[in-house]
Amino acid sequence: MWTAIIPVKRLEAAKTRLRGAVPVDRHPELALAMVRDTAAAVLAADTVAGLLVVTDDPEVGAAVREIGARVAPDPGGGLNAAMRFGADEAAGLAAYRVVLAGDLPALRPDQLDDVLSRVAGRSFVPDAAGIGTVLLAAPPRQPLDPRFGGPSAAAHAGSGAVALRGDWPGLRQDVDTAADLDTVLTLGAGRHTCGLLRDLGLTPECAPAA
């Protein structure tokens, strides 16, 4: 059983490349909706024993606690520092740990279960473009050593992590741009993301993620 970790910035600073996809005053709602859908899918996975969200945003903390996640304070120092703290200190090196991006609204629990069943050592899943990383897993007693940011797939491979390949479109499709959001809608997004986009009149239909 795995402990999952998701780092989340304060909503007003989250997903800057996505700004403009929805009205400016609704941007924090979109970021939160994607976090909620990602967290719900993670907690529904059979192989996940618990979810730890590393954040200093009180709204994020309240939202994920409602669905059963734990919350740890962001230690500062950026995304990789938050992941290291959540995985290696808060969860602890004795656990099976997996960190995920918080912008995976099309994630399906069975996809996460399939990925985690294949992990034999420190492993990662590249994003849909093959450049970034959406998931990094580490077994007990092995430090997470995250290298997120920029061409992180190459950085993780260079650090000795094994790339996992499979048909996991909902897992691999993170949302950095408006085009990514359009792709997510074709895959099927979670109810919070779908509901917000319907409310804004940006999509007449939105297939559920699961």
mmCIF file of the C-alpha atoms, coordinates in Angstrom:
data_MODEL
# 
_entry.id   MODEL 
# 
loop_
_atom_site.group_PDB 
_atom_site.id 
_atom_site.type_symbol 
_atom_site.label_atom_id 
_atom_site.label_alt_id 
_atom_site.label_comp_id 
_atom_site.label_asym_id 
_atom_site.label_entity_id 
_atom_site.label_seq_id 
_atom_site.pdbx_PDB_ins_code 
_atom_site.Cartn_x 
_atom_site.Cartn_y 
_atom_site.Cartn_z 
_atom_site.occupancy 
_atom_site.B_iso_or_equiv 
_atom_site.pdbx_formal_charge 
_atom_site.auth_seq_id 
_atom_site.auth_comp_id 
_atom_site.auth_asym_id 
_atom_site.auth_atom_id 
_atom_site.pdbx_PDB_model_num 
ATOM 1   C CA . MET A 1 1   ? 0.000   0.000  0.000   1.00 0.00 ? 1   MET A CA 1 
ATOM 2   C CA . TRP A 1 2   ? 1.256   3.427  -0.975  1.00 0.00 ? 2   TRP A CA 1 
ATOM 3   C CA . THR A 1 3   ? 1.238   6.833  0.655   1.00 0.00 ? 3   THR A CA 1 
ATOM 4   C CA . ALA A 1 4   ? 0.542   9.445  -2.002  1.00 0.00 ? 4   ALA A CA 1 
ATOM 5   C CA . ILE A 1 5   ? 1.807   13.015 -1.766  1.00 0.00 ? 5   ILE A CA 1 
ATOM 6   C CA . ILE A 1 6   ? 0.542   16.015 -3.736  1.00 0.00 ? 6   ILE A CA 1 
ATOM 7   C CA . PRO A 1 7   ? 2.186   19.434 -3.336  1.00 0.00 ? 7   PRO A CA 1 
ATOM 8   C CA . VAL A 1 8   ? -0.082  22.420 -3.968  1.00 0.00 ? 8   VAL A CA 1 
ATOM 9   C CA . LYS A 1 9   ? 0.892   26.079 -4.175  1.00 0.00 ? 9   LYS A CA 1 
ATOM 10  C CA . ARG A 1 10  ? -1.296  28.834 -2.814  1.00 0.00 ? 10  ARG A CA 1 
ATOM 11  C CA . LEU A 1 11  ? -4.179  29.148 -5.237  1.00 0.00 ? 11  LEU A CA 1 
ATOM 12  C CA . GLU A 1 12  ? -3.446  32.737 -6.213  1.00 0.00 ? 12  GLU A CA 1 
ATOM 13  C CA . ALA A 1 13  ? 0.027   31.650 -7.386  1.00 0.00 ? 13  ALA A CA 1 
ATOM 14  C CA . ALA A 1 14  ? -0.933  28.295 -8.936  1.00 0.00 ? 14  ALA A CA 1 
ATOM 15  C CA . LYS A 1 15  ? -1.007  27.379 -12.640 1.00 0.00 ? 15  LYS A CA 1 
ATOM 16  C CA . THR A 1 16  ? 0.293   30.688 -13.987 1.00 0.00 ? 16  THR A CA 1 
ATOM 17  C CA . ARG A 1 17  ? 0.637   29.336 -17.553 1.00 0.00 ? 17  ARG A CA 1 
ATOM 18  C CA . LEU A 1 18  ? -3.062  28.472 -17.490 1.00 0.00 ? 18  LEU A CA 1 
ATOM 19  C CA . ARG A 1 19  ? -4.180  32.037 -16.804 1.00 0.00 ? 19  ARG A CA 1 
ATOM 20  C CA . GLY A 1 20  ? -6.670  33.208 -19.395 1.00 0.00 ? 20  GLY A CA 1 
ATOM 21  C CA . ALA A 1 21  ? -8.338  29.815 -19.830 1.00 0.00 ? 21  ALA A CA 1 
ATOM 22  C CA . VAL A 1 22  ? -11.111 31.046 -17.510 1.00 0.00 ? 22  VAL A CA 1 
ATOM 23  C CA . PRO A 1 23  ? -11.962 34.550 -16.277 1.00 0.00 ? 23  PRO A CA 1 
ATOM 24  C CA . VAL A 1 24  ? -9.222  35.925 -14.041 1.00 0.00 ? 24  VAL A CA 1 
ATOM 25  C CA . ASP A 1 25  ? -11.386 35.993 -10.910 1.00 0.00 ? 25  ASP A CA 1 
ATOM 26  C CA . ARG A 1 26  ? -12.281 32.301 -11.389 1.00 0.00 ? 26  ARG A CA 1 
ATOM 27  C CA . HIS A 1 27  ? -8.715  31.082 -11.934 1.00 0.00 ? 27  HIS A CA 1 
ATOM 28  C CA . PRO A 1 28  ? -8.207  30.018 -8.285  1.00 0.00 ? 28  PRO A CA 1 
ATOM 29  C CA . GLU A 1 29  ? -11.446 28.018 -8.516  1.00 0.00 ? 29  GLU A CA 1 
ATOM 30  C CA . LEU A 1 30  ? -10.124 26.128 -11.535 1.00 0.00 ? 30  LEU A CA 1 
ATOM 31  C CA . ALA A 1 31  ? -6.851  25.319 -9.772  1.00 0.00 ? 31  ALA A CA 1 
ATOM 32  C CA . LEU A 1 32  ? -8.765  24.082 -6.716  1.00 0.00 ? 32  LEU A CA 1 
ATOM 33  C CA . ALA A 1 33  ? -11.213 22.043 -8.822  1.00 0.00 ? 33  ALA A CA 1 
ATOM 34  C CA . MET A 1 34  ? -8.342  20.179 -10.466 1.00 0.00 ? 34  MET A CA 1 
ATOM 35  C CA . VAL A 1 35  ? -6.719  19.490 -7.093  1.00 0.00 ? 35  VAL A CA 1 
ATOM 36  C CA . ARG A 1 36  ? -9.997  18.148 -5.714  1.00 0.00 ? 36  ARG A CA 1 
ATOM 37  C CA . ASP A 1 37  ? -10.532 15.850 -8.710  1.00 0.00 ? 37  ASP A CA 1 
ATOM 38  C CA . THR A 1 38  ? -6.942  14.610 -8.575  1.00 0.00 ? 38  THR A CA 1 
ATOM 39  C CA . ALA A 1 39  ? -7.127  13.951 -4.837  1.00 0.00 ? 39  ALA A CA 1 
ATOM 40  C CA . ALA A 1 40  ? -10.456 12.128 -5.142  1.00 0.00 ? 40  ALA A CA 1 
ATOM 41  C CA . ALA A 1 41  ? -9.077  9.823  -7.845  1.00 0.00 ? 41  ALA A CA 1 
ATOM 42  C CA . VAL A 1 42  ? -5.932  9.109  -5.818  1.00 0.00 ? 42  VAL A CA 1 
ATOM 43  C CA . LEU A 1 43  ? -7.912  8.221  -2.688  1.00 0.00 ? 43  LEU A CA 1 
ATOM 44  C CA . ALA A 1 44  ? -10.178 5.925  -4.729  1.00 0.00 ? 44  ALA A CA 1 
ATOM 45  C CA . ALA A 1 45  ? -7.210  3.823  -5.905  1.00 0.00 ? 45  ALA A CA 1 
ATOM 46  C CA . ASP A 1 46  ? -7.047  0.392  -4.256  1.00 0.00 ? 46  ASP A CA 1 
ATOM 47  C CA . THR A 1 47  ? -3.272  0.564  -3.848  1.00 0.00 ? 47  THR A CA 1 
ATOM 48  C CA . VAL A 1 48  ? -3.278  3.894  -1.965  1.00 0.00 ? 48  VAL A CA 1 
ATOM 49  C CA . ALA A 1 49  ? -3.463  3.777  1.823   1.00 0.00 ? 49  ALA A CA 1 
ATOM 50  C CA . GLY A 1 50  ? -3.557  7.532  2.299   1.00 0.00 ? 50  GLY A CA 1 
ATOM 51  C CA . LEU A 1 51  ? -2.962  10.927 0.747   1.00 0.00 ? 51  LEU A CA 1 
ATOM 52  C CA . LEU A 1 52  ? -0.835  13.741 2.151   1.00 0.00 ? 52  LEU A CA 1 
ATOM 53  C CA . VAL A 1 53  ? -1.255  17.195 0.608   1.00 0.00 ? 53  VAL A CA 1 
ATOM 54  C CA . VAL A 1 54  ? 1.619   19.601 1.238   1.00 0.00 ? 54  VAL A CA 1 
ATOM 55  C CA . THR A 1 55  ? 0.265   23.140 1.145   1.00 0.00 ? 55  THR A CA 1 
ATOM 56  C CA . ASP A 1 56  ? 0.018   26.420 2.984   1.00 0.00 ? 56  ASP A CA 1 
ATOM 57  C CA . ASP A 1 57  ? -3.278  27.350 1.361   1.00 0.00 ? 57  ASP A CA 1 
ATOM 58  C CA . PRO A 1 58  ? -6.110  27.068 3.922   1.00 0.00 ? 58  PRO A CA 1 
ATOM 59  C CA . GLU A 1 59  ? -8.787  26.622 1.243   1.00 0.00 ? 59  GLU A CA 1 
ATOM 60  C CA . VAL A 1 60  ? -6.892  23.721 -0.323  1.00 0.00 ? 60  VAL A CA 1 
ATOM 61  C CA . GLY A 1 61  ? -6.317  22.197 3.094   1.00 0.00 ? 61  GLY A CA 1 
ATOM 62  C CA . ALA A 1 62  ? -10.005 22.356 4.000   1.00 0.00 ? 62  ALA A CA 1 
ATOM 63  C CA . ALA A 1 63  ? -11.096 20.923 0.649   1.00 0.00 ? 63  ALA A CA 1 
ATOM 64  C CA . VAL A 1 64  ? -8.822  17.886 0.729   1.00 0.00 ? 64  VAL A CA 1 
ATOM 65  C CA . ARG A 1 65  ? -9.473  17.159 4.405   1.00 0.00 ? 65  ARG A CA 1 
ATOM 66  C CA . GLU A 1 66  ? -13.168 16.849 3.529   1.00 0.00 ? 66  GLU A CA 1 
ATOM 67  C CA . ILE A 1 67  ? -12.398 13.845 1.323   1.00 0.00 ? 67  ILE A CA 1 
ATOM 68  C CA . GLY A 1 68  ? -10.015 12.153 3.738   1.00 0.00 ? 68  GLY A CA 1 
ATOM 69  C CA . ALA A 1 69  ? -6.551  13.512 2.952   1.00 0.00 ? 69  ALA A CA 1 
ATOM 70  C CA . ARG A 1 70  ? -4.059  14.693 5.535   1.00 0.00 ? 70  ARG A CA 1 
ATOM 71  C CA . VAL A 1 71  ? -2.368  18.082 5.218   1.00 0.00 ? 71  VAL A CA 1 
ATOM 72  C CA . ALA A 1 72  ? 1.220   19.064 5.973   1.00 0.00 ? 72  ALA A CA 1 
ATOM 73  C CA . PRO A 1 73  ? 2.658   22.598 5.866   1.00 0.00 ? 73  PRO A CA 1 
ATOM 74  C CA . ASP A 1 74  ? 4.778   23.612 2.904   1.00 0.00 ? 74  ASP A CA 1 
ATOM 75  C CA . PRO A 1 75  ? 8.381   23.866 4.125   1.00 0.00 ? 75  PRO A CA 1 
ATOM 76  C CA . GLY A 1 76  ? 9.254   26.500 1.524   1.00 0.00 ? 76  GLY A CA 1 
ATOM 77  C CA . GLY A 1 77  ? 11.987  26.215 -1.065  1.00 0.00 ? 77  GLY A CA 1 
ATOM 78  C CA . GLY A 1 78  ? 9.854   25.272 -4.043  1.00 0.00 ? 78  GLY A CA 1 
ATOM 79  C CA . LEU A 1 79  ? 8.152   22.230 -5.532  1.00 0.00 ? 79  LEU A CA 1 
ATOM 80  C CA . ASN A 1 80  ? 10.949  19.702 -5.061  1.00 0.00 ? 80  ASN A CA 1 
ATOM 81  C CA . ALA A 1 81  ? 11.474  20.737 -1.442  1.00 0.00 ? 81  ALA A CA 1 
ATOM 82  C CA . ALA A 1 82  ? 7.752   20.256 -0.768  1.00 0.00 ? 82  ALA A CA 1 
ATOM 83  C CA . MET A 1 83  ? 7.860   16.798 -2.363  1.00 0.00 ? 83  MET A CA 1 
ATOM 84  C CA . ARG A 1 84  ? 10.961  15.745 -0.420  1.00 0.00 ? 84  ARG A CA 1 
ATOM 85  C CA . PHE A 1 85  ? 9.437   16.928 2.829   1.00 0.00 ? 85  PHE A CA 1 
ATOM 86  C CA . GLY A 1 86  ? 6.131   15.194 2.207   1.00 0.00 ? 86  GLY A CA 1 
ATOM 87  C CA . ALA A 1 87  ? 7.632   11.911 1.049   1.00 0.00 ? 87  ALA A CA 1 
ATOM 88  C CA . ASP A 1 88  ? 10.802  11.478 3.069   1.00 0.00 ? 88  ASP A CA 1 
ATOM 89  C CA . GLU A 1 89  ? 9.928   13.302 6.298   1.00 0.00 ? 89  GLU A CA 1 
ATOM 90  C CA . ALA A 1 90  ? 6.158   13.540 6.774   1.00 0.00 ? 90  ALA A CA 1 
ATOM 91  C CA . ALA A 1 91  ? 5.360   10.116 5.244   1.00 0.00 ? 91  ALA A CA 1 
ATOM 92  C CA . GLY A 1 92  ? 8.757   8.695  6.186   1.00 0.00 ? 92  GLY A CA 1 
ATOM 93  C CA . LEU A 1 93  ? 11.361  6.552  4.465   1.00 0.00 ? 93  LEU A CA 1 
ATOM 94  C CA . ALA A 1 94  ? 9.768   3.370  5.820   1.00 0.00 ? 94  ALA A CA 1 
ATOM 95  C CA . ALA A 1 95  ? 6.747   3.848  3.542   1.00 0.00 ? 95  ALA A CA 1 
ATOM 96  C CA . TYR A 1 96  ? 6.082   3.204  -0.118  1.00 0.00 ? 96  TYR A CA 1 
ATOM 97  C CA . ARG A 1 97  ? 5.737   6.780  -1.399  1.00 0.00 ? 97  ARG A CA 1 
ATOM 98  C CA . VAL A 1 98  ? 4.417   8.247  -4.624  1.00 0.00 ? 98  VAL A CA 1 
ATOM 99  C CA . VAL A 1 99  ? 4.210   11.937 -5.491  1.00 0.00 ? 99  VAL A CA 1 
ATOM 100 C CA . LEU A 1 100 ? 1.852   13.214 -8.161  1.00 0.00 ? 100 LEU A CA 1 
ATOM 101 C CA . ALA A 1 101 ? 1.094   16.484 -9.860  1.00 0.00 ? 101 ALA A CA 1 
ATOM 102 C CA . GLY A 1 102 ? -2.049  18.163 -8.537  1.00 0.00 ? 102 GLY A CA 1 
ATOM 103 C CA . ASP A 1 103 ? -3.434  19.018 -11.977 1.00 0.00 ? 103 ASP A CA 1 
ATOM 104 C CA . LEU A 1 104 ? -4.620  15.620 -13.215 1.00 0.00 ? 104 LEU A CA 1 
ATOM 105 C CA . PRO A 1 105 ? -8.410  16.049 -13.399 1.00 0.00 ? 105 PRO A CA 1 
ATOM 106 C CA . ALA A 1 106 ? -8.777  13.174 -15.883 1.00 0.00 ? 106 ALA A CA 1 
ATOM 107 C CA . LEU A 1 107 ? -6.957  10.681 -13.631 1.00 0.00 ? 107 LEU A CA 1 
ATOM 108 C CA . ARG A 1 108 ? -8.723  7.363  -13.112 1.00 0.00 ? 108 ARG A CA 1 
ATOM 109 C CA . PRO A 1 109 ? -8.021  5.240  -10.017 1.00 0.00 ? 109 PRO A CA 1 
ATOM 110 C CA . ASP A 1 110 ? -7.430  2.076  -12.051 1.00 0.00 ? 110 ASP A CA 1 
ATOM 111 C CA . GLN A 1 111 ? -4.676  3.828  -14.019 1.00 0.00 ? 111 GLN A CA 1 
ATOM 112 C CA . LEU A 1 112 ? -2.866  4.721  -10.799 1.00 0.00 ? 112 LEU A CA 1 
ATOM 113 C CA . ASP A 1 113 ? -3.302  1.159  -9.519  1.00 0.00 ? 113 ASP A CA 1 
ATOM 114 C CA . ASP A 1 114 ? -1.790  -0.218 -12.734 1.00 0.00 ? 114 ASP A CA 1 
ATOM 115 C CA . VAL A 1 115 ? 1.212   2.112  -12.520 1.00 0.00 ? 115 VAL A CA 1 
ATOM 116 C CA . LEU A 1 116 ? 1.929   1.331  -8.879  1.00 0.00 ? 116 LEU A CA 1 
ATOM 117 C CA . SER A 1 117 ? 1.693   -2.412 -9.515  1.00 0.00 ? 117 SER A CA 1 
ATOM 118 C CA . ARG A 1 118 ? 4.666   -2.056 -11.883 1.00 0.00 ? 118 ARG A CA 1 
ATOM 119 C CA . VAL A 1 119 ? 6.984   -0.186 -9.541  1.00 0.00 ? 119 VAL A CA 1 
ATOM 120 C CA . ALA A 1 120 ? 10.035  -2.237 -8.572  1.00 0.00 ? 120 ALA A CA 1 
ATOM 121 C CA . GLY A 1 121 ? 12.375  0.614  -7.630  1.00 0.00 ? 121 GLY A CA 1 
ATOM 122 C CA . ARG A 1 122 ? 12.451  4.380  -7.881  1.00 0.00 ? 122 ARG A CA 1 
ATOM 123 C CA . SER A 1 123 ? 10.277  5.042  -10.943 1.00 0.00 ? 123 SER A CA 1 
ATOM 124 C CA . PHE A 1 124 ? 8.568   7.859  -12.806 1.00 0.00 ? 124 PHE A CA 1 
ATOM 125 C CA . VAL A 1 125 ? 5.873   8.467  -15.415 1.00 0.00 ? 125 VAL A CA 1 
ATOM 126 C CA . PRO A 1 126 ? 6.523   11.123 -18.097 1.00 0.00 ? 126 PRO A CA 1 
ATOM 127 C CA . ASP A 1 127 ? 3.763   13.528 -19.018 1.00 0.00 ? 127 ASP A CA 1 
ATOM 128 C CA . ALA A 1 128 ? 1.881   13.271 -22.317 1.00 0.00 ? 128 ALA A CA 1 
ATOM 129 C CA . ALA A 1 129 ? 4.506   15.369 -24.090 1.00 0.00 ? 129 ALA A CA 1 
ATOM 130 C CA . GLY A 1 130 ? 7.307   13.147 -22.792 1.00 0.00 ? 130 GLY A CA 1 
ATOM 131 C CA . ILE A 1 131 ? 9.157   16.142 -21.353 1.00 0.00 ? 131 ILE A CA 1 
ATOM 132 C CA . GLY A 1 132 ? 7.805   16.647 -17.857 1.00 0.00 ? 132 GLY A CA 1 
ATOM 133 C CA . THR A 1 133 ? 6.918   14.226 -15.071 1.00 0.00 ? 133 THR A CA 1 
ATOM 134 C CA . VAL A 1 134 ? 3.506   13.539 -13.540 1.00 0.00 ? 134 VAL A CA 1 
ATOM 135 C CA . LEU A 1 135 ? 4.445   10.820 -11.020 1.00 0.00 ? 135 LEU A CA 1 
ATOM 136 C CA . LEU A 1 136 ? 7.534   9.740  -9.102  1.00 0.00 ? 136 LEU A CA 1 
ATOM 137 C CA . ALA A 1 137 ? 7.530   6.690  -6.845  1.00 0.00 ? 137 ALA A CA 1 
ATOM 138 C CA . ALA A 1 138 ? 10.065  5.418  -4.328  1.00 0.00 ? 138 ALA A CA 1 
ATOM 139 C CA . PRO A 1 139 ? 10.088  2.190  -2.297  1.00 0.00 ? 139 PRO A CA 1 
ATOM 140 C CA . PRO A 1 140 ? 11.000  2.083  1.407   1.00 0.00 ? 140 PRO A CA 1 
ATOM 141 C CA . ARG A 1 141 ? 14.467  3.251  2.470   1.00 0.00 ? 141 ARG A CA 1 
ATOM 142 C CA . GLN A 1 142 ? 15.099  4.942  -0.863  1.00 0.00 ? 142 GLN A CA 1 
ATOM 143 C CA . PRO A 1 143 ? 15.008  8.774  -0.939  1.00 0.00 ? 143 PRO A CA 1 
ATOM 144 C CA . LEU A 1 144 ? 12.555  10.282 -3.375  1.00 0.00 ? 144 LEU A CA 1 
ATOM 145 C CA . ASP A 1 145 ? 15.113  12.655 -4.938  1.00 0.00 ? 145 ASP A CA 1 
ATOM 146 C CA . PRO A 1 146 ? 12.615  14.643 -7.059  1.00 0.00 ? 146 PRO A CA 1 
ATOM 147 C CA . ARG A 1 147 ? 13.847  16.572 -10.099 1.00 0.00 ? 147 ARG A CA 1 
ATOM 148 C CA . PHE A 1 148 ? 10.625  18.314 -11.161 1.00 0.00 ? 148 PHE A CA 1 
ATOM 149 C CA . GLY A 1 149 ? 10.655  21.470 -13.281 1.00 0.00 ? 149 GLY A CA 1 
ATOM 150 C CA . GLY A 1 150 ? 11.626  21.925 -16.939 1.00 0.00 ? 150 GLY A CA 1 
ATOM 151 C CA . PRO A 1 151 ? 12.647  18.731 -18.778 1.00 0.00 ? 151 PRO A CA 1 
ATOM 152 C CA . SER A 1 152 ? 12.177  16.660 -15.651 1.00 0.00 ? 152 SER A CA 1 
ATOM 153 C CA . ALA A 1 153 ? 11.641  13.339 -17.444 1.00 0.00 ? 153 ALA A CA 1 
ATOM 154 C CA . ALA A 1 154 ? 15.242  13.436 -18.669 1.00 0.00 ? 154 ALA A CA 1 
ATOM 155 C CA . ALA A 1 155 ? 16.406  14.621 -15.253 1.00 0.00 ? 155 ALA A CA 1 
ATOM 156 C CA . HIS A 1 156 ? 14.674  11.742 -13.488 1.00 0.00 ? 156 HIS A CA 1 
ATOM 157 C CA . ALA A 1 157 ? 16.018  9.210  -15.985 1.00 0.00 ? 157 ALA A CA 1 
ATOM 158 C CA . GLY A 1 158 ? 19.497  10.666 -15.538 1.00 0.00 ? 158 GLY A CA 1 
ATOM 159 C CA . SER A 1 159 ? 19.189  10.272 -11.777 1.00 0.00 ? 159 SER A CA 1 
ATOM 160 C CA . GLY A 1 160 ? 18.612  6.530  -12.154 1.00 0.00 ? 160 GLY A CA 1 
ATOM 161 C CA . ALA A 1 161 ? 14.812  6.397  -11.952 1.00 0.00 ? 161 ALA A CA 1 
ATOM 162 C CA . VAL A 1 162 ? 13.062  3.944  -14.274 1.00 0.00 ? 162 VAL A CA 1 
ATOM 163 C CA . ALA A 1 163 ? 10.546  5.337  -16.771 1.00 0.00 ? 163 ALA A CA 1 
ATOM 164 C CA . LEU A 1 164 ? 7.218   3.488  -16.680 1.00 0.00 ? 164 LEU A CA 1 
ATOM 165 C CA . ARG A 1 165 ? 5.307   3.270  -19.960 1.00 0.00 ? 165 ARG A CA 1 
ATOM 166 C CA . GLY A 1 166 ? 1.676   2.366  -20.396 1.00 0.00 ? 166 GLY A CA 1 
ATOM 167 C CA . ASP A 1 167 ? -1.739  3.442  -21.616 1.00 0.00 ? 167 ASP A CA 1 
ATOM 168 C CA . TRP A 1 168 ? -2.604  5.922  -18.861 1.00 0.00 ? 168 TRP A CA 1 
ATOM 169 C CA . PRO A 1 169 ? -3.915  9.012  -20.680 1.00 0.00 ? 169 PRO A CA 1 
ATOM 170 C CA . GLY A 1 170 ? -5.678  10.469 -17.657 1.00 0.00 ? 170 GLY A CA 1 
ATOM 171 C CA . LEU A 1 171 ? -2.536  10.167 -15.544 1.00 0.00 ? 171 LEU A CA 1 
ATOM 172 C CA . ARG A 1 172 ? -0.160  11.534 -18.160 1.00 0.00 ? 172 ARG A CA 1 
ATOM 173 C CA . GLN A 1 173 ? -2.287  14.544 -19.113 1.00 0.00 ? 173 GLN A CA 1 
ATOM 174 C CA . ASP A 1 174 ? -1.484  17.332 -16.699 1.00 0.00 ? 174 ASP A CA 1 
ATOM 175 C CA . VAL A 1 175 ? -2.928  20.790 -17.312 1.00 0.00 ? 175 VAL A CA 1 
ATOM 176 C CA . ASP A 1 176 ? -0.463  23.603 -17.902 1.00 0.00 ? 176 ASP A CA 1 
ATOM 177 C CA . THR A 1 177 ? -2.201  25.425 -20.773 1.00 0.00 ? 177 THR A CA 1 
ATOM 178 C CA . ALA A 1 178 ? -5.665  26.054 -22.212 1.00 0.00 ? 178 ALA A CA 1 
ATOM 179 C CA . ALA A 1 179 ? -4.920  23.448 -24.897 1.00 0.00 ? 179 ALA A CA 1 
ATOM 180 C CA . ASP A 1 180 ? -4.208  20.889 -22.160 1.00 0.00 ? 180 ASP A CA 1 
ATOM 181 C CA . LEU A 1 181 ? -7.567  21.712 -20.612 1.00 0.00 ? 181 LEU A CA 1 
ATOM 182 C CA . ASP A 1 182 ? -9.278  21.040 -23.948 1.00 0.00 ? 182 ASP A CA 1 
ATOM 183 C CA . THR A 1 183 ? -7.520  17.668 -24.143 1.00 0.00 ? 183 THR A CA 1 
ATOM 184 C CA . VAL A 1 184 ? -8.657  16.789 -20.630 1.00 0.00 ? 184 VAL A CA 1 
ATOM 185 C CA . LEU A 1 185 ? -12.269 17.407 -21.619 1.00 0.00 ? 185 LEU A CA 1 
ATOM 186 C CA . THR A 1 186 ? -11.959 14.849 -24.424 1.00 0.00 ? 186 THR A CA 1 
ATOM 187 C CA . LEU A 1 187 ? -10.544 12.292 -21.960 1.00 0.00 ? 187 LEU A CA 1 
ATOM 188 C CA . GLY A 1 188 ? -13.218 12.921 -19.327 1.00 0.00 ? 188 GLY A CA 1 
ATOM 189 C CA . ALA A 1 189 ? -12.581 15.135 -16.325 1.00 0.00 ? 189 ALA A CA 1 
ATOM 190 C CA . GLY A 1 190 ? -13.595 14.929 -12.679 1.00 0.00 ? 190 GLY A CA 1 
ATOM 191 C CA . ARG A 1 191 ? -16.853 16.413 -11.489 1.00 0.00 ? 191 ARG A CA 1 
ATOM 192 C CA . HIS A 1 192 ? -15.378 19.549 -9.934  1.00 0.00 ? 192 HIS A CA 1 
ATOM 193 C CA . THR A 1 193 ? -13.494 20.572 -13.068 1.00 0.00 ? 193 THR A CA 1 
ATOM 194 C CA . CYS A 1 194 ? -16.430 19.663 -15.302 1.00 0.00 ? 194 CYS A CA 1 
ATOM 195 C CA . GLY A 1 195 ? -18.880 21.489 -13.091 1.00 0.00 ? 195 GLY A CA 1 
ATOM 196 C CA . LEU A 1 196 ? -16.856 24.697 -13.076 1.00 0.00 ? 196 LEU A CA 1 
ATOM 197 C CA . LEU A 1 197 ? -16.371 24.716 -16.843 1.00 0.00 ? 197 LEU A CA 1 
ATOM 198 C CA . ARG A 1 198 ? -20.077 24.082 -17.424 1.00 0.00 ? 198 ARG A CA 1 
ATOM 199 C CA . ASP A 1 199 ? -20.923 26.869 -14.980 1.00 0.00 ? 199 ASP A CA 1 
ATOM 200 C CA . LEU A 1 200 ? -18.711 29.219 -16.983 1.00 0.00 ? 200 LEU A CA 1 
ATOM 201 C CA . GLY A 1 201 ? -20.328 28.153 -20.250 1.00 0.00 ? 201 GLY A CA 1 
ATOM 202 C CA . LEU A 1 202 ? -17.009 26.893 -21.607 1.00 0.00 ? 202 LEU A CA 1 
ATOM 203 C CA . THR A 1 203 ? -18.246 23.387 -22.389 1.00 0.00 ? 203 THR A CA 1 
ATOM 204 C CA . PRO A 1 204 ? -21.799 22.110 -23.053 1.00 0.00 ? 204 PRO A CA 1 
ATOM 205 C CA . GLU A 1 205 ? -20.814 18.561 -22.152 1.00 0.00 ? 205 GLU A CA 1 
ATOM 206 C CA . CYS A 1 206 ? -18.120 17.070 -19.989 1.00 0.00 ? 206 CYS A CA 1 
ATOM 207 C CA . ALA A 1 207 ? -17.746 13.319 -19.764 1.00 0.00 ? 207 ALA A CA 1 
ATOM 208 C CA . PRO A 1 208 ? -16.921 12.060 -16.265 1.00 0.00 ? 208 PRO A CA 1 
ATOM 209 C CA . ALA A 1 209 ? -13.419 10.808 -15.551 1.00 0.00 ? 209 ALA A CA 1 
ATOM 210 C CA . ALA A 1 210 ? -14.639 7.583  -14.003 1.00 0.00 ? 210 ALA A CA 1 
# 
